[in-house]
């Protein structure tokens, strides 16, 4: 993938050997500084990959920063 299209985009993680390979998620915020995005991963994250507390009061518990070359559109 060349870039994220914006919030709400559904993506699938495609990084061989990465614990989240094959998992899906929803782009919540695109980062202008580096073209990465905060992606809300379906089904949760392992604690070792968590960047916010699991019970984060703003709902970011399953968010992780991913980059376009690590994802494909969910239907792709």
N, C-alpha and C positions, 0 to 999 in steps of 0.2 A: 504494500500500500504506500502511496506517495505522501498522503497527508490525511488527517482526520477532517471530516466535513463539519463537525460541530457537535454540541450537546445533543444527546438522544441517539446518536449513531450506535448501532449494534455491531460489535466486533468479536472476532475469535482470535485468541492468542496463538501465534504460530512461531514458536521458538523451540527447536529440537533440543531435548534434554532439560528444558525448563519445567519446573514443577507445575506450572499453569498451562502448559502446551495443550491446546484443544479446548480450553475453557472459554466461555463466552462472557461478555460484559457489555456495559453501556457507558459510552463516553459522557462524563458529567461536566468536564471543563477542559478546554484546549489551552495549553500553555503557550503564550505568544513567544516567550523567551527562547524556547528550544524546540517548538513544534510537537512536544510530547503532549500527553493528555492524562488527566485523572480518569481512570476507568473503574467503575463499580462492578466488581467481579461477581457473577452469579454463584450462589452457593457458598460464599465466604472465602476467606483467605487463611492459609496456614499462619500461625502466630509469628513465625520467623520472617514472613513477608509483609506483615502488617505495618502500616505507616501511621495509623491512628489507632487509638484504643478500640477494642472490639465493640464496646458499648458506647462509642462516641455519641455524645448527646445531639450532634448535628447530623448523624447518619452516615459519617464517612468511614465507618469501621471496615468496609470491604473495598476501599479505594486504593489503587496502586497507580504509580506513574508508568505509562507504557509509551512507546514510540511507534511511529507509522511502520517502520520496517519489522516490528515485532507482531504485527496484527494483519488480518485480512477482514474485509467486510463479512459479517456473519453469514451471509448467503453465498460467499465466495469461497 
